[in-house]
Amino acid sequence: MLKEKKALEILSKRGLTLAIAESCTGGELANRITNIPGSSQVFLLGIIAYSNQAKNRLLKIPKSVIQAKGAVSYETVKLLAVNIAKLSGAAIGMAITGIAGPTGGSKAKPIGTVLIALASDKKAIAQIFHFSGNRLQIKRMASEKALDMLLKFIG
């Protein structure tokens, strides 16, 4: 069974809703979820906050956090997950930010660095991953890992 289908079934069974804030994946995760019939019963909102301005304006990530820690940081990704849940009223907020390449990497945050977070009213978690491959492969691996994390979070 597809991971996204399994996640939606579990969320639906538990009466939980989901919202997603994506950056480097450009909506791939929301696309995968909405490809499943009946996803509208669970999935409330997806925002592709690609620019720092969008992260600040739409998802209320303080400019000071982005300047001090970066858009690709634990602090930013956790706030994205918490704030997308608040904005949408979803039980679970999910966020992905990272560097898909082929440019934009640094020594501290090389291409393939991706952070994923999940937040509910009880807890928030974030993990960092280092993927390799081209831009599309990194986006795909990030969405796969996000689904793995979601299944574990709700499991």
MODELLER restraints for C-alpha pairs under 7 A, 6 or more apart:
rsr = mdl.restraints
at = mdl.atoms
rsr.add(forms.Gaussian(group=physical.xy_distance, feature=features.Distance(at['CA:3:A'], at['CA:147:A']), mean=6.31, stdev=0.5))
rsr.add(forms.Gaussian(group=physical.xy_distance, feature=features.Distance(at['CA:4:A'], at['CA:32:A']), mean=6.79, stdev=0.5))
rsr.add(forms.Gaussian(group=physical.xy_distance, feature=features.Distance(at['CA:4:A'], at['CA:33:A']), mean=5.59, stdev=0.5))
rsr.add(forms.Gaussian(group=physical.xy_distance, feature=features.Distance(at['CA:4:A'], at['CA:147:A']), mean=6.51, stdev=0.5))
rsr.add(forms.Gaussian(group=physical.xy_distance, feature=features.Distance(at['CA:5:A'], at['CA:36:A']), mean=6.29, stdev=0.5))
rsr.add(forms.Gaussian(group=physical.xy_distance, feature=features.Distance(at['CA:7:A'], at['CA:151:A']), mean=5.78, stdev=0.5))
rsr.add(forms.Gaussian(group=physical.xy_distance, feature=features.Distance(at['CA:8:A'], at['CA:39:A']), mean=6.72, stdev=0.5))
rsr.add(forms.Gaussian(group=physical.xy_distance, feature=features.Distance(at['CA:8:A'], at['CA:42:A']), mean=6.75, stdev=0.5))
rsr.add(forms.Gaussian(group=physical.xy_distance, feature=features.Distance(at['CA:11:A'], at['CA:17:A']), mean=6.61, stdev=0.5))
rsr.add(forms.Gaussian(group=physical.xy_distance, feature=features.Distance(at['CA:11:A'], at['CA:42:A']), mean=6.77, stdev=0.5))
rsr.add(forms.Gaussian(group=physical.xy_distance, feature=features.Distance(at['CA:12:A'], at['CA:42:A']), mean=6.14, stdev=0.5))
rsr.add(forms.Gaussian(group=physical.xy_distance, feature=features.Distance(at['CA:16:A'], at['CA:42:A']), mean=6.63, stdev=0.5))
rsr.add(forms.Gaussian(group=physical.xy_distance, feature=features.Distance(at['CA:16:A'], at['CA:91:A']), mean=5.65, stdev=0.5))
rsr.add(forms.Gaussian(group=physical.xy_distance, feature=features.Distance(at['CA:17:A'], at['CA:42:A']), mean=4.53, stdev=0.5))
rsr.add(forms.Gaussian(group=physical.xy_distance, feature=features.Distance(at['CA:17:A'], at['CA:43:A']), mean=5.88, stdev=0.5))
rsr.add(forms.Gaussian(group=physical.xy_distance, feature=features.Distance(at['CA:17:A'], at['CA:44:A']), mean=6.69, stdev=0.5))
rsr.add(forms.Gaussian(group=physical.xy_distance, feature=features.Distance(at['CA:17:A'], at['CA:90:A']), mean=4.95, stdev=0.5))
rsr.add(forms.Gaussian(group=physical.xy_distance, feature=features.Distance(at['CA:17:A'], at['CA:91:A']), mean=5.14, stdev=0.5))
rsr.add(forms.Gaussian(group=physical.xy_distance, feature=features.Distance(at['CA:17:A'], at['CA:92:A']), mean=6.21, stdev=0.5))
rsr.add(forms.Gaussian(group=physical.xy_distance, feature=features.Distance(at['CA:18:A'], at['CA:42:A']), mean=5.97, stdev=0.5))
rsr.add(forms.Gaussian(group=physical.xy_distance, feature=features.Distance(at['CA:18:A'], at['CA:43:A']), mean=4.89, stdev=0.5))
rsr.add(forms.Gaussian(group=physical.xy_distance, feature=features.Distance(at['CA:18:A'], at['CA:44:A']), mean=5.95, stdev=0.5))
rsr.add(forms.Gaussian(group=physical.xy_distance, feature=features.Distance(at['CA:18:A'], at['CA:90:A']), mean=5.21, stdev=0.5))
rsr.add(forms.Gaussian(group=physical.xy_distance, feature=features.Distance(at['CA:18:A'], at['CA:91:A']), mean=6.18, stdev=0.5))
rsr.add(forms.Gaussian(group=physical.xy_distance, feature=features.Distance(at['CA:18:A'], at['CA:92:A']), mean=4.92, stdev=0.5))
rsr.add(forms.Gaussian(group=physical.xy_distance, feature=features.Distance(at['CA:18:A'], at['CA:93:A']), mean=5.91, stdev=0.5))
rsr.add(forms.Gaussian(group=physical.xy_distance, feature=features.Distance(at['CA:19:A'], at['CA:43:A']), mean=6.04, stdev=0.5))
rsr.add(forms.Gaussian(group=physical.xy_distance, feature=features.Distance(at['CA:19:A'], at['CA:44:A']), mean=5.49, stdev=0.5))
rsr.add(forms.Gaussian(group=physical.xy_distance, feature=features.Distance(at['CA:19:A'], at['CA:45:A']), mean=4.77, stdev=0.5))
rsr.add(forms.Gaussian(group=physical.xy_distance, feature=features.Distance(at['CA:19:A'], at['CA:46:A']), mean=5.71, stdev=0.5))
rsr.add(forms.Gaussian(group=physical.xy_distance, feature=features.Distance(at['CA:19:A'], at['CA:84:A']), mean=6.23, stdev=0.5))
rsr.add(forms.Gaussian(group=physical.xy_distance, feature=features.Distance(at['CA:19:A'], at['CA:85:A']), mean=6.02, stdev=0.5))
rsr.add(forms.Gaussian(group=physical.xy_distance, feature=features.Distance(at['CA:19:A'], at['CA:88:A']), mean=6.65, stdev=0.5))
rsr.add(forms.Gaussian(group=physical.xy_distance, feature=features.Distance(at['CA:19:A'], at['CA:90:A']), mean=5.90, stdev=0.5))
rsr.add(forms.Gaussian(group=physical.xy_distance, feature=features.Distance(at['CA:19:A'], at['CA:92:A']), mean=6.48, stdev=0.5))
rsr.add(forms.Gaussian(group=physical.xy_distance, feature=features.Distance(at['CA:19:A'], at['CA:93:A']), mean=5.04, stdev=0.5))
rsr.add(forms.Gaussian(group=physical.xy_distance, feature=features.Distance(at['CA:19:A'], at['CA:94:A']), mean=6.26, stdev=0.5))
rsr.add(forms.Gaussian(group=physical.xy_distance, feature=features.Distance(at['CA:20:A'], at['CA:30:A']), mean=6.99, stdev=0.5))
rsr.add(forms.Gaussian(group=physical.xy_distance, feature=features.Distance(at['CA:20:A'], at['CA:45:A']), mean=6.38, stdev=0.5))
rsr.add(forms.Gaussian(group=physical.xy_distance, feature=features.Distance(at['CA:20:A'], at['CA:46:A']), mean=4.71, stdev=0.5))
rsr.add(forms.Gaussian(group=physical.xy_distance, feature=features.Distance(at['CA:20:A'], at['CA:47:A']), mean=6.39, stdev=0.5))
rsr.add(forms.Gaussian(group=physical.xy_distance, feature=features.Distance(at['CA:20:A'], at['CA:84:A']), mean=6.50, stdev=0.5))
rsr.add(forms.Gaussian(group=physical.xy_distance, feature=features.Distance(at['CA:20:A'], at['CA:93:A']), mean=5.82, stdev=0.5))
rsr.add(forms.Gaussian(group=physical.xy_distance, feature=features.Distance(at['CA:20:A'], at['CA:94:A']), mean=4.68, stdev=0.5))
rsr.add(forms.Gaussian(group=physical.xy_distance, feature=features.Distance(at['CA:20:A'], at['CA:95:A']), mean=5.63, stdev=0.5))
rsr.add(forms.Gaussian(group=physical.xy_distance, feature=features.Distance(at['CA:21:A'], at['CA:46:A']), mean=5.82, stdev=0.5))
rsr.add(forms.Gaussian(group=physical.xy_distance, feature=features.Distance(at['CA:21:A'], at['CA:47:A']), mean=4.89, stdev=0.5))
rsr.add(forms.Gaussian(group=physical.xy_distance, feature=features.Distance(at['CA:21:A'], at['CA:48:A']), mean=5.94, stdev=0.5))
rsr.add(forms.Gaussian(group=physical.xy_distance, feature=features.Distance(at['CA:21:A'], at['CA:49:A']), mean=6.64, stdev=0.5))
rsr.add(forms.Gaussian(group=physical.xy_distance, feature=features.Distance(at['CA:21:A'], at['CA:80:A']), mean=6.35, stdev=0.5))
rsr.add(forms.Gaussian(group=physical.xy_distance, feature=features.Distance(at['CA:21:A'], at['CA:81:A']), mean=6.72, stdev=0.5))
rsr.add(forms.Gaussian(group=physical.xy_distance, feature=features.Distance(at['CA:21:A'], at['CA:84:A']), mean=6.22, stdev=0.5))
rsr.add(forms.Gaussian(group=physical.xy_distance, feature=features.Distance(at['CA:21:A'], at['CA:94:A']), mean=6.20, stdev=0.5))
rsr.add(forms.Gaussian(group=physical.xy_distance, feature=features.Distance(at['CA:21:A'], at['CA:95:A']), mean=4.63, stdev=0.5))
rsr.add(forms.Gaussian(group=physical.xy_distance, feature=features.Distance(at['CA:21:A'], at['CA:96:A']), mean=6.55, stdev=0.5))
rsr.add(forms.Gaussian(group=physical.xy_distance, feature=features.Distance(at['CA:22:A'], at['CA:47:A']), mean=6.16, stdev=0.5))
rsr.add(forms.Gaussian(group=physical.xy_distance, feature=features.Distance(at['CA:22:A'], at['CA:48:A']), mean=4.77, stdev=0.5))
rsr.add(forms.Gaussian(group=physical.xy_distance, feature=features.Distance(at['CA:22:A'], at['CA:49:A']), mean=6.06, stdev=0.5))
rsr.add(forms.Gaussian(group=physical.xy_distance, feature=features.Distance(at['CA:22:A'], at['CA:95:A']), mean=5.59, stdev=0.5))
rsr.add(forms.Gaussian(group=physical.xy_distance, feature=features.Distance(at['CA:22:A'], at['CA:96:A']), mean=4.94, stdev=0.5))
rsr.add(forms.Gaussian(group=physical.xy_distance, feature=features.Distance(at['CA:22:A'], at['CA:97:A']), mean=6.42, stdev=0.5))
rsr.add(forms.Gaussian(group=physical.xy_distance, feature=features.Distance(at['CA:23:A'], at['CA:48:A']), mean=5.53, stdev=0.5))
rsr.add(forms.Gaussian(group=physical.xy_distance, feature=features.Distance(at['CA:23:A'], at['CA:49:A']), mean=5.29, stdev=0.5))
rsr.add(forms.Gaussian(group=physical.xy_distance, feature=features.Distance(at['CA:23:A'], at['CA:50:A']), mean=4.59, stdev=0.5))
rsr.add(forms.Gaussian(group=physical.xy_distance, feature=features.Distance(at['CA:23:A'], at['CA:96:A']), mean=5.97, stdev=0.5))
rsr.add(forms.Gaussian(group=physical.xy_distance, feature=features.Distance(at['CA:23:A'], at['CA:97:A']), mean=4.96, stdev=0.5))
rsr.add(forms.Gaussian(group=physical.xy_distance, feature=features.Distance(at['CA:24:A'], at['CA:50:A']), mean=6.86, stdev=0.5))
rsr.add(forms.Gaussian(group=physical.xy_distance, feature=features.Distance(at['CA:24:A'], at['CA:96:A']), mean=6.92, stdev=0.5))
rsr.add(forms.Gaussian(group=physical.xy_distance, feature=features.Distance(at['CA:24:A'], at['CA:97:A']), mean=5.38, stdev=0.5))
rsr.add(forms.Gaussian(group=physical.xy_distance, feature=features.Distance(at['CA:24:A'], at['CA:98:A']), mean=5.30, stdev=0.5))
rsr.add(forms.Gaussian(group=physical.xy_distance, feature=features.Distance(at['CA:24:A'], at['CA:99:A']), mean=6.23, stdev=0.5))
rsr.add(forms.Gaussian(group=physical.xy_distance, feature=features.Distance(at['CA:24:A'], at['CA:100:A']), mean=6.08, stdev=0.5))
rsr.add(forms.Gaussian(group=physical.xy_distance, feature=features.Distance(at['CA:24:A'], at['CA:139:A']), mean=6.95, stdev=0.5))
rsr.add(forms.Gaussian(group=physical.xy_distance, feature=features.Distance(at['CA:25:A'], at['CA:139:A']), mean=4.96, stdev=0.5))
rsr.add(forms.Gaussian(group=physical.xy_distance, feature=features.Distance(at['CA:26:A'], at['CA:48:A']), mean=5.90, stdev=0.5))
rsr.add(forms.Gaussian(group=physical.xy_distance, feature=features.Distance(at['CA:27:A'], at['CA:48:A']), mean=6.01, stdev=0.5))
rsr.add(forms.Gaussian(group=physical.xy_distance, feature=features.Distance(at['CA:28:A'], at['CA:143:A']), mean=6.74, stdev=0.5))
rsr.add(forms.Gaussian(group=physical.xy_distance, feature=features.Distance(at['CA:29:A'], at['CA:143:A']), mean=5.26, stdev=0.5))
rsr.add(forms.Gaussian(group=physical.xy_distance, feature=features.Distance(at['CA:30:A'], at['CA:46:A']), mean=6.25, stdev=0.5))
rsr.add(forms.Gaussian(group=physical.xy_distance, feature=features.Distance(at['CA:33:A'], at['CA:39:A']), mean=6.64, stdev=0.5))
rsr.add(forms.Gaussian(group=physical.xy_distance, feature=features.Distance(at['CA:44:A'], at['CA:88:A']), mean=6.71, stdev=0.5))
rsr.add(forms.Gaussian(group=physical.xy_distance, feature=features.Distance(at['CA:44:A'], at['CA:90:A']), mean=6.79, stdev=0.5))
rsr.add(forms.Gaussian(group=physical.xy_distance, feature=features.Distance(at['CA:45:A'], at['CA:88:A']), mean=6.37, stdev=0.5))
rsr.add(forms.Gaussian(group=physical.xy_distance, feature=features.Distance(at['CA:49:A'], at['CA:55:A']), mean=5.36, stdev=0.5))
rsr.add(forms.Gaussian(group=physical.xy_distance, feature=features.Distance(at['CA:52:A'], at['CA:71:A']), mean=6.78, stdev=0.5))
rsr.add(forms.Gaussian(group=physical.xy_distance, feature=features.Distance(at['CA:55:A'], at['CA:61:A']), mean=5.64, stdev=0.5))
rsr.add(forms.Gaussian(group=physical.xy_distance, feature=features.Distance(at['CA:56:A'], at['CA:62:A']), mean=5.83, stdev=0.5))
rsr.add(forms.Gaussian(group=physical.xy_distance, feature=features.Distance(at['CA:56:A'], at['CA:63:A']), mean=6.29, stdev=0.5))
rsr.add(forms.Gaussian(group=physical.xy_distance, feature=features.Distance(at['CA:59:A'], at['CA:80:A']), mean=6.45, stdev=0.5))
rsr.add(forms.Gaussian(group=physical.xy_distance, feature=features.Distance(at['CA:59:A'], at['CA:83:A']), mean=5.87, stdev=0.5))
rsr.add(forms.Gaussian(group=physical.xy_distance, feature=features.Distance(at['CA:59:A'], at['CA:84:A']), mean=6.51, stdev=0.5))
rsr.add(forms.Gaussian(group=physical.xy_distance, feature=features.Distance(at['CA:61:A'], at['CA:76:A']), mean=6.89, stdev=0.5))
rsr.add(forms.Gaussian(group=physical.xy_distance, feature=features.Distance(at['CA:61:A'], at['CA:79:A']), mean=6.57, stdev=0.5))
rsr.add(forms.Gaussian(group=physical.xy_distance, feature=features.Distance(at['CA:65:A'], at['CA:76:A']), mean=6.87, stdev=0.5))
rsr.add(forms.Gaussian(group=physical.xy_distance, feature=features.Distance(at['CA:66:A'], at['CA:76:A']), mean=6.81, stdev=0.5))
rsr.add(forms.Gaussian(group=physical.xy_distance, feature=features.Distance(at['CA:72:A'], at['CA:97:A']), mean=5.65, stdev=0.5))
rsr.add(forms.Gaussian(group=physical.xy_distance, feature=features.Distance(at['CA:72:A'], at['CA:98:A']), mean=5.31, stdev=0.5))
rsr.add(forms.Gaussian(group=physical.xy_distance, feature=features.Distance(at['CA:72:A'], at['CA:115:A']), mean=6.79, stdev=0.5))
rsr.add(forms.Gaussian(group=physical.xy_distance, feature=features.Distance(at['CA:73:A'], at['CA:115:A']), mean=6.90, stdev=0.5))
rsr.add(forms.Gaussian(group=physical.xy_distance, feature=features.Distance(at['CA:74:A'], at['CA:115:A']), mean=6.90, stdev=0.5))
rsr.add(forms.Gaussian(group=physical.xy_distance, feature=features.Distance(at['CA:74:A'], at['CA:126:A']), mean=6.44, stdev=0.5))
rsr.add(forms.Gaussian(group=physical.xy_distance, feature=features.Distance(at['CA:77:A'], at['CA:95:A']), mean=5.96, stdev=0.5))
rsr.add(forms.Gaussian(group=physical.xy_distance, feature=features.Distance(at['CA:77:A'], at['CA:96:A']), mean=6.54, stdev=0.5))
rsr.add(forms.Gaussian(group=physical.xy_distance, feature=features.Distance(at['CA:77:A'], at['CA:97:A']), mean=6.39, stdev=0.5))
rsr.add(forms.Gaussian(group=physical.xy_distance, feature=features.Distance(at['CA:77:A'], at['CA:115:A']), mean=6.55, stdev=0.5))
rsr.add(forms.Gaussian(group=physical.xy_distance, feature=features.Distance(at['CA:77:A'], at['CA:116:A']), mean=6.50, stdev=0.5))
rsr.add(forms.Gaussian(group=physical.xy_distance, feature=features.Distance(at['CA:77:A'], at['CA:117:A']), mean=5.83, stdev=0.5))
rsr.add(forms.Gaussian(group=physical.xy_distance, feature=features.Distance(at['CA:78:A'], at['CA:117:A']), mean=5.53, stdev=0.5))
rsr.add(forms.Gaussian(group=physical.xy_distance, feature=features.Distance(at['CA:78:A'], at['CA:124:A']), mean=6.85, stdev=0.5))
rsr.add(forms.Gaussian(group=physical.xy_distance, feature=features.Distance(at['CA:78:A'], at['CA:126:A']), mean=6.37, stdev=0.5))
rsr.add(forms.Gaussian(group=physical.xy_distance, feature=features.Distance(at['CA:80:A'], at['CA:95:A']), mean=5.74, stdev=0.5))
rsr.add(forms.Gaussian(group=physical.xy_distance, feature=features.Distance(at['CA:81:A'], at['CA:93:A']), mean=4.59, stdev=0.5))
rsr.add(forms.Gaussian(group=physical.xy_distance, feature=features.Distance(at['CA:81:A'], at['CA:94:A']), mean=4.64, stdev=0.5))
rsr.add(forms.Gaussian(group=physical.xy_distance, feature=features.Distance(at['CA:81:A'], at['CA:95:A']), mean=4.82, stdev=0.5))
rsr.add(forms.Gaussian(group=physical.xy_distance, feature=features.Distance(at['CA:81:A'], at['CA:117:A']), mean=5.95, stdev=0.5))
rsr.add(forms.Gaussian(group=physical.xy_distance, feature=features.Distance(at['CA:81:A'], at['CA:118:A']), mean=5.66, stdev=0.5))
rsr.add(forms.Gaussian(group=physical.xy_distance, feature=features.Distance(at['CA:81:A'], at['CA:119:A']), mean=5.55, stdev=0.5))
rsr.add(forms.Gaussian(group=physical.xy_distance, feature=features.Distance(at['CA:82:A'], at['CA:93:A']), mean=5.89, stdev=0.5))
rsr.add(forms.Gaussian(group=physical.xy_distance, feature=features.Distance(at['CA:82:A'], at['CA:119:A']), mean=5.41, stdev=0.5))
rsr.add(forms.Gaussian(group=physical.xy_distance, feature=features.Distance(at['CA:84:A'], at['CA:93:A']), mean=5.59, stdev=0.5))
rsr.add(forms.Gaussian(group=physical.xy_distance, feature=features.Distance(at['CA:85:A'], at['CA:91:A']), mean=6.49, stdev=0.5))
rsr.add(forms.Gaussian(group=physical.xy_distance, feature=features.Distance(at['CA:85:A'], at['CA:92:A']), mean=5.84, stdev=0.5))
rsr.add(forms.Gaussian(group=physical.xy_distance, feature=features.Distance(at['CA:85:A'], at['CA:93:A']), mean=4.32, stdev=0.5))
rsr.add(forms.Gaussian(group=physical.xy_distance, feature=features.Distance(at['CA:91:A'], at['CA:120:A']), mean=5.80, stdev=0.5))
rsr.add(forms.Gaussian(group=physical.xy_distance, feature=features.Distance(at['CA:92:A'], at['CA:118:A']), mean=6.84, stdev=0.5))
rsr.add(forms.Gaussian(group=physical.xy_distance, feature=features.Distance(at['CA:92:A'], at['CA:119:A']), mean=5.58, stdev=0.5))
rsr.add(forms.Gaussian(group=physical.xy_distance, feature=features.Distance(at['CA:92:A'], at['CA:120:A']), mean=4.78, stdev=0.5))
rsr.add(forms.Gaussian(group=physical.xy_distance, feature=features.Distance(at['CA:93:A'], at['CA:118:A']), mean=5.62, stdev=0.5))
rsr.add(forms.Gaussian(group=physical.xy_distance, feature=features.Distance(at['CA:93:A'], at['CA:119:A']), mean=5.09, stdev=0.5))
rsr.add(forms.Gaussian(group=physical.xy_distance, feature=features.Distance(at['CA:93:A'], at['CA:120:A']), mean=6.50, stdev=0.5))
rsr.add(forms.Gaussian(group=physical.xy_distance, feature=features.Distance(at['CA:94:A'], at['CA:117:A']), mean=5.63, stdev=0.5))
rsr.add(forms.Gaussian(group=physical.xy_distance, feature=features.Distance(at['CA:94:A'], at['CA:118:A']), mean=4.49, stdev=0.5))
rsr.add(forms.Gaussian(group=physical.xy_distance, feature=features.Distance(at['CA:94:A'], at['CA:119:A']), mean=6.47, stdev=0.5))
rsr.add(forms.Gaussian(group=physical.xy_distance, feature=features.Distance(at['CA:95:A'], at['CA:116:A']), mean=5.61, stdev=0.5))
rsr.add(forms.Gaussian(group=physical.xy_distance, feature=features.Distance(at['CA:95:A'], at['CA:117:A']), mean=5.17, stdev=0.5))
rsr.add(forms.Gaussian(group=physical.xy_distance, feature=features.Distance(at['CA:95:A'], at['CA:118:A']), mean=6.55, stdev=0.5))
rsr.add(forms.Gaussian(group=physical.xy_distance, feature=features.Distance(at['CA:96:A'], at['CA:115:A']), mean=5.78, stdev=0.5))
rsr.add(forms.Gaussian(group=physical.xy_distance, feature=features.Distance(at['CA:96:A'], at['CA:116:A']), mean=4.56, stdev=0.5))
rsr.add(forms.Gaussian(group=physical.xy_distance, feature=features.Distance(at['CA:96:A'], at['CA:117:A']), mean=6.63, stdev=0.5))
rsr.add(forms.Gaussian(group=physical.xy_distance, feature=features.Distance(at['CA:97:A'], at['CA:114:A']), mean=5.77, stdev=0.5))
rsr.add(forms.Gaussian(group=physical.xy_distance, feature=features.Distance(at['CA:97:A'], at['CA:115:A']), mean=5.43, stdev=0.5))
rsr.add(forms.Gaussian(group=physical.xy_distance, feature=features.Distance(at['CA:97:A'], at['CA:116:A']), mean=6.66, stdev=0.5))
rsr.add(forms.Gaussian(group=physical.xy_distance, feature=features.Distance(at['CA:98:A'], at['CA:113:A']), mean=5.46, stdev=0.5))
rsr.add(forms.Gaussian(group=physical.xy_distance, feature=features.Distance(at['CA:98:A'], at['CA:114:A']), mean=3.99, stdev=0.5))
rsr.add(forms.Gaussian(group=physical.xy_distance, feature=features.Distance(at['CA:98:A'], at['CA:115:A']), mean=5.97, stdev=0.5))
rsr.add(forms.Gaussian(group=physical.xy_distance, feature=features.Distance(at['CA:99:A'], at['CA:105:A']), mean=6.45, stdev=0.5))
rsr.add(forms.Gaussian(group=physical.xy_distance, feature=features.Distance(at['CA:99:A'], at['CA:111:A']), mean=5.21, stdev=0.5))
rsr.add(forms.Gaussian(group=physical.xy_distance, feature=features.Distance(at['CA:99:A'], at['CA:112:A']), mean=5.55, stdev=0.5))
rsr.add(forms.Gaussian(group=physical.xy_distance, feature=features.Distance(at['CA:99:A'], at['CA:113:A']), mean=5.55, stdev=0.5))
rsr.add(forms.Gaussian(group=physical.xy_distance, feature=features.Distance(at['CA:99:A'], at['CA:114:A']), mean=6.32, stdev=0.5))
rsr.add(forms.Gaussian(group=physical.xy_distance, feature=features.Distance(at['CA:100:A'], at['CA:111:A']), mean=5.89, stdev=0.5))
rsr.add(forms.Gaussian(group=physical.xy_distance, feature=features.Distance(at['CA:100:A'], at['CA:112:A']), mean=5.46, stdev=0.5))
rsr.add(forms.Gaussian(group=physical.xy_distance, feature=features.Distance(at['CA:100:A'], at['CA:135:A']), mean=4.97, stdev=0.5))
rsr.add(forms.Gaussian(group=physical.xy_distance, feature=features.Distance(at['CA:100:A'], at['CA:138:A']), mean=5.82, stdev=0.5))
rsr.add(forms.Gaussian(group=physical.xy_distance, feature=features.Distance(at['CA:100:A'], at['CA:139:A']), mean=6.54, stdev=0.5))
rsr.add(forms.Gaussian(group=physical.xy_distance, feature=features.Distance(at['CA:101:A'], at['CA:111:A']), mean=5.33, stdev=0.5))
rsr.add(forms.Gaussian(group=physical.xy_distance, feature=features.Distance(at['CA:101:A'], at['CA:135:A']), mean=5.49, stdev=0.5))
rsr.add(forms.Gaussian(group=physical.xy_distance, feature=features.Distance(at['CA:102:A'], at['CA:111:A']), mean=6.89, stdev=0.5))
rsr.add(forms.Gaussian(group=physical.xy_distance, feature=features.Distance(at['CA:102:A'], at['CA:135:A']), mean=6.38, stdev=0.5))
rsr.add(forms.Gaussian(group=physical.xy_distance, feature=features.Distance(at['CA:104:A'], at['CA:111:A']), mean=6.87, stdev=0.5))
rsr.add(forms.Gaussian(group=physical.xy_distance, feature=features.Distance(at['CA:105:A'], at['CA:111:A']), mean=4.58, stdev=0.5))
rsr.add(forms.Gaussian(group=physical.xy_distance, feature=features.Distance(at['CA:112:A'], at['CA:130:A']), mean=5.17, stdev=0.5))
rsr.add(forms.Gaussian(group=physical.xy_distance, feature=features.Distance(at['CA:112:A'], at['CA:131:A']), mean=4.51, stdev=0.5))
rsr.add(forms.Gaussian(group=physical.xy_distance, feature=features.Distance(at['CA:112:A'], at['CA:132:A']), mean=5.61, stdev=0.5))
rsr.add(forms.Gaussian(group=physical.xy_distance, feature=features.Distance(at['CA:112:A'], at['CA:138:A']), mean=6.18, stdev=0.5))
rsr.add(forms.Gaussian(group=physical.xy_distance, feature=features.Distance(at['CA:113:A'], at['CA:129:A']), mean=5.76, stdev=0.5))
rsr.add(forms.Gaussian(group=physical.xy_distance, feature=features.Distance(at['CA:113:A'], at['CA:130:A']), mean=4.62, stdev=0.5))
rsr.add(forms.Gaussian(group=physical.xy_distance, feature=features.Distance(at['CA:113:A'], at['CA:131:A']), mean=6.44, stdev=0.5))
rsr.add(forms.Gaussian(group=physical.xy_distance, feature=features.Distance(at['CA:114:A'], at['CA:128:A']), mean=5.76, stdev=0.5))
rsr.add(forms.Gaussian(group=physical.xy_distance, feature=features.Distance(at['CA:114:A'], at['CA:129:A']), mean=5.17, stdev=0.5))
rsr.add(forms.Gaussian(group=physical.xy_distance, feature=features.Distance(at['CA:114:A'], at['CA:130:A']), mean=6.34, stdev=0.5))
rsr.add(forms.Gaussian(group=physical.xy_distance, feature=features.Distance(at['CA:114:A'], at['CA:142:A']), mean=6.93, stdev=0.5))
rsr.add(forms.Gaussian(group=physical.xy_distance, feature=features.Distance(at['CA:115:A'], at['CA:126:A']), mean=6.80, stdev=0.5))
rsr.add(forms.Gaussian(group=physical.xy_distance, feature=features.Distance(at['CA:115:A'], at['CA:127:A']), mean=5.60, stdev=0.5))
rsr.add(forms.Gaussian(group=physical.xy_distance, feature=features.Distance(at['CA:115:A'], at['CA:128:A']), mean=4.43, stdev=0.5))
rsr.add(forms.Gaussian(group=physical.xy_distance, feature=features.Distance(at['CA:115:A'], at['CA:129:A']), mean=6.20, stdev=0.5))
rsr.add(forms.Gaussian(group=physical.xy_distance, feature=features.Distance(at['CA:116:A'], at['CA:126:A']), mean=5.52, stdev=0.5))
rsr.add(forms.Gaussian(group=physical.xy_distance, feature=features.Distance(at['CA:116:A'], at['CA:127:A']), mean=5.54, stdev=0.5))
rsr.add(forms.Gaussian(group=physical.xy_distance, feature=features.Distance(at['CA:116:A'], at['CA:128:A']), mean=6.62, stdev=0.5))
rsr.add(forms.Gaussian(group=physical.xy_distance, feature=features.Distance(at['CA:116:A'], at['CA:146:A']), mean=6.39, stdev=0.5))
rsr.add(forms.Gaussian(group=physical.xy_distance, feature=features.Distance(at['CA:117:A'], at['CA:125:A']), mean=5.46, stdev=0.5))
rsr.add(forms.Gaussian(group=physical.xy_distance, feature=features.Distance(at['CA:117:A'], at['CA:126:A']), mean=4.08, stdev=0.5))
rsr.add(forms.Gaussian(group=physical.xy_distance, feature=features.Distance(at['CA:117:A'], at['CA:127:A']), mean=6.52, stdev=0.5))
rsr.add(forms.Gaussian(group=physical.xy_distance, feature=features.Distance(at['CA:118:A'], at['CA:124:A']), mean=5.60, stdev=0.5))
rsr.add(forms.Gaussian(group=physical.xy_distance, feature=features.Distance(at['CA:118:A'], at['CA:125:A']), mean=5.47, stdev=0.5))
rsr.add(forms.Gaussian(group=physical.xy_distance, feature=features.Distance(at['CA:118:A'], at['CA:126:A']), mean=6.55, stdev=0.5))
rsr.add(forms.Gaussian(group=physical.xy_distance, feature=features.Distance(at['CA:119:A'], at['CA:125:A']), mean=6.48, stdev=0.5))
rsr.add(forms.Gaussian(group=physical.xy_distance, feature=features.Distance(at['CA:131:A'], at['CA:138:A']), mean=5.96, stdev=0.5))
rsr.add(forms.Gaussian(group=physical.xy_distance, feature=features.Distance(at['CA:132:A'], at['CA:138:A']), mean=6.49, stdev=0.5))
